[in-house]
Amino acid sequence: MVASDSARVGIIGGSGFYELLEDAREVSIDTPFGGPSDAYFLGQIDGVPVAFLPRHARGHRILPSEVNFRANVWGMKKLGVTHVVSATAVGSLREDFKPLDIVVPDQLFDRTKARPSTFFGDGIVVHISFSDPFCATLSRAVVEHGRAVGATVHDGGTYVCMEGPQFSTRAESNAYRQLGFDVIGMTNLQEAKLAREAELCYATMALVTDYDCWHESEEDVSIEQVLANVRHNVETARAIVRSVVPALELEADCACRHALETSIITQPDLIPGATRERLDLLIGKYIR
């Protein structure tokens, strides 16, 4: 990475987004938390500097529980990104959320087990507010532009994040429905938490691929079905990104951009020097 490498909008997703970027180039970034999933692809969409990162690496080589979420989000922050749009495949837990629909969730429920989901510790305690885990302003823009390009977009819903890589049992799927959850996936919980700690606006395009395994009149979820619907969803997601990115008010203030302002609990003079140095990108402006 060189000083000129920067972006304002980040896209995290699967394959199919590279072609959106004008004058795309690859940039590798080192982080205090190890290597990101892949190189970042930097380019522009209608003049807006954009960074794209394939969450599971090119060729889909990284399991959901193997994704280095901390490095992925840190890299976006280091590039200067302020807004991150995630594209992710999900199963539907509702009859009216059909395969090929898109859900822009407003809530999360954690069913993962032991994934790192904070930048902090090692002598610094931070408690961010996470009652509303997605940026409302960015989510609203994704909904509006999704509908404008002709997609069926559902505004709001709860995304339950499971460990994987196996899909749900039938008992689990029915239990999630009874709890009122709307879609199920394997990646967005950690991304959302870390984006908030990094003071980034974050929203998700949850691309419905199947009905999980609860739906009695549908076949049980299979990887063949998922991949076929993913391919259909990619073009829709690309159209939304192409539409929404140039319309974002990137300079507008947002509560997401001040998430750490009152969340650092540890006295600054008690934060170990090595920790302070490692996390300067996040906390430097608050503890100098």
ROSEKOL-914134 format. One record per residue (C-alpha): residue in one letter; x, y, z negated. Coordinates in steps of 0.05 Angstrom, whole numbers, plus 5000, padded with zeros to 4 digits. Example, Ala and Ser with C-alpha at 12.3 -4.5 7.8 and 13.67 -1.06 7.14 Angstrom:
2
type:A; xx:5246; yy:4910; zz:4844
type:S; xx:5273; yy:4979; zz:4857
END
This chain:
288
type:M; xx:5000; yy:5000; zz:5000
type:V; xx:5024; yy:5070; zz:5018
type:A; xx:5000; yy:5138; zz:4994
type:S; xx:4957; yy:5148; zz:5056
type:D; xx:4917; yy:5084; zz:5044
type:S; xx:4850; yy:5105; zz:5016
type:A; xx:4775; yy:5095; zz:5022
type:R; xx:4712; yy:5123; zz:4992
type:V; xx:4662; yy:5065; zz:5003
type:G; xx:4678; yy:4993; zz:4988
type:I; xx:4643; yy:4933; zz:5018
type:I; xx:4650; yy:4865; zz:4985
type:G; xx:4621; yy:4806; zz:5021
type:G; xx:4632; yy:4747; zz:5068
type:S; xx:4655; yy:4746; zz:5139
type:G; xx:4622; yy:4789; zz:5192
type:F; xx:4639; yy:4858; zz:5166
type:Y; xx:4708; yy:4867; zz:5197
type:E; xx:4679; yy:4888; zz:5263
type:L; xx:4642; yy:4947; zz:5232
type:L; xx:4706; yy:4985; zz:5218
type:E; xx:4737; yy:5032; zz:5268
type:D; xx:4813; yy:5030; zz:5272
type:A; xx:4816; yy:4974; zz:5220
type:R; xx:4882; yy:4954; zz:5187
type:E; xx:4900; yy:4907; zz:5131
type:V; xx:4928; yy:4932; zz:5065
type:S; xx:4954; yy:4887; zz:5009
type:I; xx:4948; yy:4912; zz:4937
type:D; xx:4982; yy:4889; zz:4873
type:T; xx:4942; yy:4895; zz:4809
type:P; xx:4957; yy:4884; zz:4735
type:F; xx:4909; yy:4825; zz:4739
type:G; xx:4940; yy:4788; zz:4797
type:G; xx:4923; yy:4786; zz:4870
type:P; xx:4854; yy:4803; zz:4900
type:S; xx:4817; yy:4751; zz:4941
type:D; xx:4850; yy:4775; zz:5006
type:A; xx:4879; yy:4837; zz:5038
type:Y; xx:4833; yy:4898; zz:5042
type:F; xx:4811; yy:4919; zz:5111
type:L; xx:4813; yy:4995; zz:5116
type:G; xx:4777; yy:5033; zz:5171
type:Q; xx:4720; yy:5081; zz:5183
type:I; xx:4646; yy:5080; zz:5195
type:D; xx:4624; yy:5144; zz:5229
type:G; xx:4683; yy:5180; zz:5199
type:V; xx:4674; yy:5154; zz:5128
type:P; xx:4735; yy:5117; zz:5101
type:V; xx:4714; yy:5046; zz:5083
type:A; xx:4749; yy:4987; zz:5050
type:F; xx:4723; yy:4916; zz:5062
type:L; xx:4744; yy:4856; zz:5020
type:P; xx:4723; yy:4784; zz:5035
type:R; xx:4703; yy:4759; zz:4966
type:H; xx:4720; yy:4686; zz:4980
type:A; xx:4779; yy:4702; zz:5025
type:R; xx:4781; yy:4691; zz:5100
type:G; xx:4757; yy:4622; zz:5116
type:H; xx:4717; yy:4619; zz:5050
type:R; xx:4772; yy:4586; zz:5009
type:I; xx:4757; yy:4610; zz:4938
type:L; xx:4703; yy:4581; zz:4893
type:P; xx:4657; yy:4631; zz:4857
type:S; xx:4690; yy:4614; zz:4790
type:E; xx:4759; yy:4623; zz:4821
type:V; xx:4747; yy:4693; zz:4848
type:N; xx:4793; yy:4744; zz:4815
type:F; xx:4739; yy:4795; zz:4803
type:R; xx:4784; yy:4840; zz:4761
type:A; xx:4836; yy:4845; zz:4816
type:N; xx:4782; yy:4856; zz:4870
type:V; xx:4749; yy:4914; zz:4834
type:W; xx:4816; yy:4944; zz:4810
type:G; xx:4840; yy:4945; zz:4882
type:M; xx:4778; yy:4984; zz:4903
type:K; xx:4790; yy:5034; zz:4848
type:K; xx:4863; yy:5041; zz:4867
type:L; xx:4843; yy:5056; zz:4939
type:G; xx:4800; yy:5114; zz:4915
type:V; xx:4733; yy:5080; zz:4926
type:T; xx:4674; yy:5110; zz:4889
type:H; xx:4616; yy:5069; zz:4916
type:V; xx:4614; yy:4994; zz:4926
type:V; xx:4561; yy:4956; zz:4964
type:S; xx:4560; yy:4880; zz:4954
type:A; xx:4531; yy:4831; zz:5003
type:T; xx:4517; yy:4763; zz:4972
type:A; xx:4477; yy:4700; zz:4988
type:V; xx:4423; yy:4681; zz:4938
type:G; xx:4368; yy:4630; zz:4928
type:S; xx:4297; yy:4656; zz:4918
type:L; xx:4258; yy:4639; zz:4855
type:R; xx:4194; yy:4672; zz:4881
type:E; xx:4145; yy:4651; zz:4935
type:D; xx:4143; yy:4722; zz:4963
type:F; xx:4219; yy:4730; zz:4967
type:K; xx:4227; yy:4690; zz:5031
type:P; xx:4290; yy:4664; zz:5065
type:L; xx:4320; yy:4720; zz:5108
type:D; xx:4290; yy:4773; zz:5062
type:I; xx:4337; yy:4820; zz:5025
type:V; xx:4331; yy:4837; zz:4951
type:V; xx:4364; yy:4897; zz:4919
type:P; xx:4364; yy:4876; zz:4846
type:D; xx:4361; yy:4923; zz:4787
type:Q; xx:4376; yy:4872; zz:4732
type:L; xx:4424; yy:4815; zz:4717
type:F; xx:4423; yy:4754; zz:4673
type:D; xx:4488; yy:4717; zz:4657
type:R; xx:4492; yy:4641; zz:4661
type:T; xx:4567; yy:4638; zz:4674
type:K; xx:4613; yy:4606; zz:4623
type:A; xx:4684; yy:4632; zz:4618
type:R; xx:4699; yy:4682; zz:4672
type:P; xx:4740; yy:4744; zz:4654
type:S; xx:4692; yy:4802; zz:4658
type:T; xx:4728; yy:4861; zz:4627
type:F; xx:4791; yy:4900; zz:4640
type:F; xx:4800; yy:4914; zz:4566
type:G; xx:4828; yy:4880; zz:4504
type:D; xx:4902; yy:4874; zz:4485
type:G; xx:4895; yy:4931; zz:4435
type:I; xx:4838; yy:4972; zz:4466
type:V; xx:4764; yy:4961; zz:4452
type:V; xx:4713; yy:4989; zz:4501
type:H; xx:4637; yy:4981; zz:4498
type:I; xx:4604; yy:5007; zz:4561
type:S; xx:4529; yy:5016; zz:4569
type:F; xx:4503; yy:4961; zz:4615
type:S; xx:4428; yy:4964; zz:4604
type:D; xx:4418; yy:4983; zz:4677
type:P; xx:4474; yy:4945; zz:4712
type:F; xx:4466; yy:4973; zz:4782
type:C; xx:4472; yy:5044; zz:4806
type:A; xx:4400; yy:5068; zz:4817
type:T; xx:4420; yy:5121; zz:4868
type:L; xx:4462; yy:5074; zz:4911
type:S; xx:4410; yy:5019; zz:4905
type:R; xx:4355; yy:5066; zz:4928
type:A; xx:4397; yy:5085; zz:4989
type:V; xx:4407; yy:5012; zz:5007
type:V; xx:4332; yy:4999; zz:5002
type:E; xx:4314; yy:5059; zz:5045
type:H; xx:4364; yy:5044; zz:5099
type:G; xx:4349; yy:4970; zz:5098
type:R; xx:4276; yy:4984; zz:5112
type:A; xx:4295; yy:5036; zz:5164
type:V; xx:4333; yy:4983; zz:5205
type:G; xx:4273; yy:4936; zz:5202
type:A; xx:4293; yy:4889; zz:5146
type:T; xx:4244; yy:4862; zz:5095
type:V; xx:4274; yy:4892; zz:5031
type:H; xx:4248; yy:4881; zz:4961
type:D; xx:4263; yy:4938; zz:4913
type:G; xx:4284; yy:4910; zz:4845
type:G; xx:4287; yy:4843; zz:4813
type:T; xx:4330; yy:4802; zz:4766
type:Y; xx:4391; yy:4766; zz:4793
type:V; xx:4411; yy:4706; zz:4750
type:C; xx:4485; yy:4690; zz:4759
type:M; xx:4502; yy:4616; zz:4751
type:E; xx:4571; yy:4584; zz:4747
type:G; xx:4567; yy:4538; zz:4807
type:P; xx:4595; yy:4513; zz:4852
type:Q; xx:4538; yy:4462; zz:4848
type:F; xx:4468; yy:4488; zz:4862
type:S; xx:4415; yy:4485; zz:4807
type:T; xx:4381; yy:4424; zz:4780
type:R; xx:4306; yy:4423; zz:4790
type:A; xx:4297; yy:4433; zz:4714
type:E; xx:4342; yy:4494; zz:4715
type:S; xx:4308; yy:4524; zz:4775
type:N; xx:4239; yy:4517; zz:4744
type:A; xx:4265; yy:4544; zz:4677
type:Y; xx:4292; yy:4606; zz:4712
type:R; xx:4225; yy:4617; zz:4744
type:Q; xx:4190; yy:4611; zz:4677
type:L; xx:4237; yy:4664; zz:4649
type:G; xx:4216; yy:4712; zz:4704
type:F; xx:4281; yy:4714; zz:4744
type:D; xx:4276; yy:4730; zz:4818
type:V; xx:4339; yy:4707; zz:4854
type:I; xx:4398; yy:4664; zz:4836
type:G; xx:4471; yy:4670; zz:4858
type:M; xx:4542; yy:4658; zz:4835
type:T; xx:4582; yy:4722; zz:4840
type:N; xx:4551; yy:4789; zz:4823
type:L; xx:4551; yy:4790; zz:4747
type:Q; xx:4626; yy:4801; zz:4739
type:E; xx:4630; yy:4849; zz:4797
type:A; xx:4576; yy:4893; zz:4767
type:K; xx:4608; yy:4894; zz:4697
type:L; xx:4677; yy:4910; zz:4724
type:A; xx:4651; yy:4963; zz:4772
type:R; xx:4617; yy:4998; zz:4713
type:E; xx:4682; yy:4995; zz:4673
type:A; xx:4718; yy:5024; zz:4733
type:E; xx:4665; yy:5079; zz:4737
type:L; xx:4644; yy:5058; zz:4807
type:C; xx:4573; yy:5062; zz:4834
type:Y; xx:4553; yy:4991; zz:4851
type:A; xx:4493; yy:4960; zz:4887
type:T; xx:4477; yy:4892; zz:4915
type:M; xx:4445; yy:4868; zz:4979
type:A; xx:4422; yy:4798; zz:4957
type:L; xx:4411; yy:4760; zz:5022
type:V; xx:4359; yy:4705; zz:5011
type:T; xx:4380; yy:4639; zz:5043
type:D; xx:4333; yy:4588; zz:5011
type:Y; xx:4282; yy:4574; zz:4957
type:D; xx:4332; yy:4540; zz:4911
type:C; xx:4302; yy:4471; zz:4893
type:W; xx:4237; yy:4490; zz:4857
type:H; xx:4194; yy:4497; zz:4919
type:E; xx:4153; yy:4434; zz:4928
type:S; xx:4135; yy:4445; zz:5001
type:E; xx:4207; yy:4461; zz:5021
type:E; xx:4266; yy:4414; zz:5028
type:D; xx:4317; yy:4416; zz:4972
type:V; xx:4371; yy:4468; zz:4984
type:S; xx:4427; yy:4443; zz:5028
type:I; xx:4492; yy:4476; zz:5049
type:E; xx:4472; yy:4468; zz:5122
type:Q; xx:4408; yy:4508; zz:5110
type:V; xx:4445; yy:4561; zz:5070
type:L; xx:4499; yy:4571; zz:5123
type:A; xx:4448; yy:4576; zz:5179
type:N; xx:4410; yy:4630; zz:5142
type:V; xx:4474; yy:4666; zz:5122
type:R; xx:4491; yy:4672; zz:5196
type:H; xx:4422; yy:4703; zz:5209
type:N; xx:4430; yy:4750; zz:5149
type:V; xx:4499; yy:4776; zz:5170
type:E; xx:4472; yy:4818; zz:5227
type:T; xx:4419; yy:4849; zz:5183
type:A; xx:4469; yy:4865; zz:5128
type:R; xx:4517; yy:4896; zz:5180
type:A; xx:4461; yy:4940; zz:5206
type:I; xx:4446; yy:4965; zz:5136
type:V; xx:4518; yy:4980; zz:5121
type:R; xx:4526; yy:5016; zz:5187
type:S; xx:4465; yy:5059; zz:5170
type:V; xx:4475; yy:5073; zz:5096
type:V; xx:4549; yy:5089; zz:5093
type:P; xx:4547; yy:5154; zz:5133
type:A; xx:4486; yy:5177; zz:5093
type:L; xx:4516; yy:5170; zz:5023
type:E; xx:4526; yy:5234; zz:4984
type:L; xx:4594; yy:5214; zz:4960
type:E; xx:4608; yy:5279; zz:4922
type:A; xx:4543; yy:5277; zz:4882
type:D; xx:4552; yy:5265; zz:4807
type:C; xx:4527; yy:5201; zz:4776
type:A; xx:4526; yy:5171; zz:4706
type:C; xx:4565; yy:5111; zz:4733
type:R; xx:4624; yy:5158; zz:4744
type:H; xx:4628; yy:5174; zz:4670
type:A; xx:4617; yy:5105; zz:4640
type:L; xx:4681; yy:5107; zz:4597
type:E; xx:4672; yy:5177; zz:4572
type:T; xx:4642; yy:5156; zz:4505
type:S; xx:4657; yy:5081; zz:4508
type:I; xx:4730; yy:5077; zz:4486
type:I; xx:4726; yy:5058; zz:4413
type:T; xx:4801; yy:5051; zz:4396
type:Q; xx:4838; yy:5112; zz:4372
type:P; xx:4883; yy:5134; zz:4430
type:D; xx:4946; yy:5136; zz:4386
type:L; xx:4934; yy:5063; zz:4366
type:I; xx:4930; yy:5036; zz:4437
type:P; xx:4994; yy:4998; zz:4452
type:G; xx:5039; yy:5032; zz:4501
type:A; xx:5041; yy:4973; zz:4549
type:T; xx:4964; yy:4970; zz:4549
type:R; xx:4958; yy:5044; zz:4559
type:E; xx:5006; yy:5042; zz:4618
type:R; xx:4973; yy:4981; zz:4650
type:L; xx:4903; yy:5013; zz:4646
type:D; xx:4922; yy:5084; zz:4663
type:L; xx:4882; yy:5081; zz:4728
type:L; xx:4818; yy:5073; zz:4686
type:I; xx:4831; yy:5108; zz:4619
type:G; xx:4886; yy:5158; zz:4634
type:K; xx:4840; yy:5218; zz:4642
type:Y; xx:4807; yy:5204; zz:4574
type:I; xx:4867; yy:5191; zz:4529
type:R; xx:4922; yy:5238; zz:4553
END
